[in-house]
Amino acid sequence: MCGIWALFGSDGCLSVQCLSAMKIAHRGPDAFRFENVNGFTNCCFGFHRLAIVDQLYGMQPLRVKKFPYLWLCYNGEIYNYKQLQKHFGFDYQTLVDGEVILHLYNKGGIEQTASMLDGVFAFILLDTANRKVFLGRDTYGVRPLFKVLTDDGFLGVCSEAKGLTTLKHNMSLAPKVEPFPPGHYEVLDLKPNGKVASVEVVKFHSPKDEPLHAVYSSVQDLPSGFDLETVKSNIRILFENAVRKRLMAHRRIGCLLSGGLDSSLVAATLIKLMREQNITYPLQTFAIGMEDAPDLLAARKVAGHIGSEHHEVIFNSEEGIQAINDVIFSLETYDITTVRASVGMYLISKYIRKKTDSAVIFSGEGSDELTQGYIYFHKAPTAEEAAEESERLLRELYLFDVLRADRTTAAHGLELRVPFLDHQFTAYYLSLPPELRSPKNGIEKHLLREAFEDTNLLPKEILWRPKEAFSDGLTSVKKSWFSILQDYIDTQVDDTLLEKAPEKFPFNPPRTKEGYYYRQIFEKHYPGHSDWLPHYWMPRWIKATDPSARTLQHYKSAAKE
């Protein structure tokens, strides 16, 4: 996990421009490098490093003797770099997993490069010999990437938008900063004056597609057919493989553990595989909540069952409310459910950074979208519509849950790993008949739970624990985080402000006081950039005015039982 930043064709003084690069220093606390591109006085790279693999030769921009004309800045992990080396006979100069990008590009061009990478990544690749710049981002946008491209060919690229918003350029209007689309790469021509021109933006992978790199995977020739036992076995094999490949690290591994199904499955599988690989240190698991939070009790039970070194972070409502400003600055969004759920993750990441030596943090993100875990899936009109909704959520992960998970951990210099979003695992799961994936007997994620039923990985009551939104499970059922926020914000935003919200914020006008409060903070940090969020995250198929599961009918009836 690092911070990447690059400029091409800058009109401004580079020594002033590079101050913008310092705004993402939190992403790479180990080292910083700023480097001009030979022969182009107005082009440069900035890099903040978190050393996870090859601590000696991992600085960027990465260049190797074999290809002196190639410059690479990337953020991410390529899990299949050794398989590709073996298959194609690549001669690596470093131990850096990203070096494979240079070799793949030299061998087969950018299209093959992007399609062959099994991992999470955002990259800027410069080919000075052919005067080309390439940008690329992984399928789900687990690694963030933003760009600004002006009409006169000035290009700025950065891991987070905050590294681009204050760039100086000879324009009357501030240039538009936008997220780079996941699962795409872009080709740009580099002109002699250092400016660029976009040639094409290409989609190289979608969640449903079997990835090209699957042919080099260690898991191949899984039995086909949709009988339940076969499907359950395949799910276990692919999920375990997804966790195994993510053990690649020279730094200590930890795991977030809310006590819900997803993080518990990740933690239990992680411990099993760490033992198999003779990793000698104990796995640290981390839970956060207020006193008597259901998540804390459930996480404690899981930690006891799997034998992890468990840490509990207790926070109070005041600490949570005080963190909101910093959280919104880190997130670069004002989406209600994202902000609400990010507070706990931000505070727990802060604890991990200060109090432990875990630097690589596993988490359960992506499972709700993939396995139809949200409570509103019970209301889906048909299994086919539920399957379509699942795919939509996966396509939009980079705007919501994956954005939350990346920014809250990156804010404290931690690297996030999300096995549920493994390409092979997700492609297989989405290939299953829609009715197999739907909620069953009033239980969401029924298939996933069933797959691990007879493994003893988790206690039965955890394996079948109902969905609890992260922001809700943090607090007691008597007084949820949702209610605490409503009570506080009610004193901060009066009714007349909310009535005038559509005039003040014509794009995505907030409809609740909480939405208004977050929007005000966002506009303070990022004025004029409300279009980074195309729409709010909201449940489907039901009349909902708030994204909280606590407000849904399903939840209320469950509370009465």
HELIX and SHEET records of a PDB file:
HELIX    1   1 LEU A   14  GLN A   17  1                                   4    
HELIX    2   2 SER A   20  ARG A   27  5                                   8    
HELIX    3   3 TYR A   81  PHE A   88  1                                   8    
HELIX    4   4 GLU A   99  MET A  116  1                                  18    
HELIX    5   5 ALA A  161  GLY A  163  5                                   3    
HELIX    6   6 LEU A  212  TYR A  216  5                                   5    
HELIX    7   7 LEU A  228  LYS A  245  1                                  18    
HELIX    8   8 LEU A  261  GLU A  276  1                                  16    
HELIX    9   9 PRO A  294  ILE A  306  1                                  13    
HELIX   10  10 SER A  317  LEU A  331  1                                  15    
HELIX   11  11 ILE A  336  LYS A  355  1                                  20    
HELIX   12  12 SER A  367  LEU A  370  1                                   4    
HELIX   13  13 ILE A  375  LYS A  379  5                                   5    
HELIX   14  14 ALA A  383  ARG A  395  1                                  13    
HELIX   15  15 LEU A  397  LEU A  399  5                                   3    
HELIX   16  16 ASP A  401  ALA A  410  1                                  10    
HELIX   17  17 PRO A  419  LEU A  421  5                                   3    
HELIX   18  18 HIS A  423  SER A  431  1                                   9    
HELIX   19  19 PRO A  434  ARG A  437  1                                   4    
HELIX   20  20 HIS A  446  ALA A  451  1                                   6    
HELIX   21  21 LYS A  460  LEU A  463  1                                   4    
HELIX   22  22 PHE A  470  GLY A  473  1                                   4    
HELIX   23  23 TRP A  481  ASP A  490  1                                  10    
HELIX   24  24 ASP A  495  GLU A  499  1                                   5    
HELIX   25  25 ALA A  501  LYS A  504  1                                   4    
HELIX   26  26 LYS A  513  HIS A  525  1                                  13    
HELIX   27  27 SER A  530  TRP A  532  5                                   3    
HELIX   28  28 ALA A  549  THR A  551  5                                   3    
HELIX   29  29 GLN A  553  LYS A  560  1                                   8    
SHEET    1   A 6 ALA A  31  VAL A  37  0                                        
SHEET    2   A 6 PHE A  40  ARG A  49 -1                                        
SHEET    3   A 6 GLY A   3  PHE A   8 -1                                        
SHEET    4   A 6 LEU A 155  CYS A 158 -1                                        
SHEET    5   A 6 PHE A 146  LEU A 149 -1                                        
SHEET    6   A 6 VAL A 177  PRO A 179 -1                                        
SHEET    1   B 5 LEU A  70  ILE A  78  0                                        
SHEET    2   B 5 GLY A 119  ASP A 127 -1                                        
SHEET    3   B 5 LYS A 132  ARG A 137 -1                                        
SHEET    4   B 5 HIS A 184  LEU A 190 -1                                        
SHEET    5   B 5 VAL A 196  LYS A 203 -1                                        
SHEET    1   C 5 GLU A 309  ILE A 314  0                                        
SHEET    2   C 5 GLN A 284  GLY A 289  1                                        
SHEET    3   C 5 ARG A 252  LEU A 256  1                                        
SHEET    4   C 5 SER A 358  PHE A 362  1                                        
SHEET    5   C 5 GLU A 415  ARG A 417  1                                        
END                                                                             
